[in-house]
Amino acid sequence: MPHISIEYSANLEDMTDVGGLCEALRAAAAAHPVFPMPGVRVRAFAAGFYAIADGNPSHAFVDIHVRLREGRSETDKKDATETLFAAAKAYLEPVLARHSLALSLEMRDITAAFAPKTGTIREHL
């Protein structure tokens, strides 16, 4: 049940296709053995109000949050984190080359006892 949420400064929409970033992260997660493909969910939310560094409105940010059900080894989570970060960085490379952009990613465990789930996606694959 990996949930990938992308929070970004709204000005990023003038610099790149945010939907394409979602797809790049989905594809990277679905291809990685740590993430069960039927459970991969990627969503993006624009921050309409933000202030970055010296206040210059041309600065942008992308902050990626990955929530993953507990039980993976630290080594597997580190590898998955590096894979997703590399996918985001590769997709955003043209933006990084031309604009002021802060890119970050954090992975957190979901405690299964406090996160019930159900769904029918697997039945439709």
C-alpha positions in Angstrom: 0.0 0.0 0.0 2.5 2.6 -1.0 1.0 6.1 -1.1 3.1 8.7 -2.9 2.0 12.3 -2.3 3.7 15.2 -4.1 3.3 18.6 -2.6 4.7 21.4 -4.8 4.7 25.1 -5.3 2.0 26.1 -7.8 4.6 27.9 -10.0 6.0 24.4 -10.9 3.0 24.0 -13.3 4.6 26.7 -15.5 7.9 24.7 -15.6 6.8 21.1 -16.1 4.0 18.6 -16.5 3.2 17.6 -12.9 1.0 14.7 -14.2 4.1 13.4 -16.0 6.0 13.5 -12.7 3.2 11.4 -11.1 3.5 8.9 -13.9 7.3 8.7 -13.6 7.0 8.0 -9.9 4.2 5.5 -10.4 6.2 3.6 -13.0 9.3 3.6 -10.8 7.4 2.3 -7.8 5.5 -0.3 -9.8 8.8 -1.7 -11.1 10.4 -1.9 -7.7 10.0 -5.1 -5.7 9.4 -3.3 -2.4 6.1 -1.7 -3.8 3.2 -4.0 -4.5 2.0 -2.7 -7.9 -1.7 -3.0 -7.3 -1.4 -0.8 -4.2 0.7 2.1 -5.8 -1.1 5.4 -5.6 0.4 8.7 -6.6 -1.2 12.1 -6.1 0.0 15.7 -6.4 -1.2 18.8 -4.6 -0.2 22.4 -5.5 0.6 24.8 -2.7 -1.0 28.0 -3.8 0.6 30.0 -1.0 4.2 29.5 -0.2 7.4 31.4 0.7 10.8 30.1 -0.2 14.3 31.1 0.9 14.7 34.9 0.2 11.1 35.3 -0.9 11.8 35.4 -4.6 8.6 34.1 -6.3 10.6 32.3 -9.0 11.9 29.7 -6.5 10.0 26.4 -6.6 9.8 23.2 -4.5 8.7 19.6 -4.8 8.3 17.6 -1.6 7.5 13.9 -2.0 6.1 11.9 0.8 6.1 8.1 0.6 4.0 6.1 3.1 4.6 2.4 3.0 3.1 -0.4 5.2 5.6 -1.5 7.8 7.6 -4.7 7.5 10.3 -3.9 4.9 13.9 -4.0 5.9 15.9 -0.7 6.2 18.0 -1.8 3.3 14.9 -2.4 1.1 13.4 1.0 2.1 16.7 2.8 1.5 16.9 1.2 -2.0 13.3 2.1 -2.7 13.8 5.7 -1.5 16.9 6.1 -3.7 15.0 4.6 -6.7 12.0 7.0 -6.3 14.3 10.0 -5.7 16.3 9.2 -8.8 13.1 8.9 -10.9 11.9 12.3 -9.6 15.3 13.9 -10.2 15.6 12.5 -13.7 12.1 13.7 -14.6 12.8 17.2 -13.1 16.3 17.5 -14.6 15.2 20.1 -17.2 13.7 22.2 -14.4 16.7 21.8 -12.2 18.9 22.9 -15.0 16.9 26.1 -15.7 15.2 27.1 -12.5 15.6 27.4 -8.7 14.0 24.2 -7.4 14.2 22.4 -4.1 13.5 18.7 -4.4 13.0 16.4 -1.4 11.6 13.0 -0.5 10.8 11.3 2.7 9.6 7.7 3.3 7.6 6.8 6.4 6.2 3.5 7.6 2.4 3.0 8.0 1.6 1.0 11.2 -0.7 -1.7 10.0 -2.6 -1.9 13.3 -3.7 1.7 12.9 -4.4 1.7 9.2 -7.2 -0.6 8.0 -7.6 -1.0 4.3 -9.8 -2.8 1.8 -10.3 -2.5 -2.0 -11.0 -4.3 -5.2 -8.2 -3.1 -7.5 -6.5 -6.5 -7.6 -9.7 -8.1 -8.8 -9.7 -5.7 -11.8 -6.1 -6.2 -12.9 
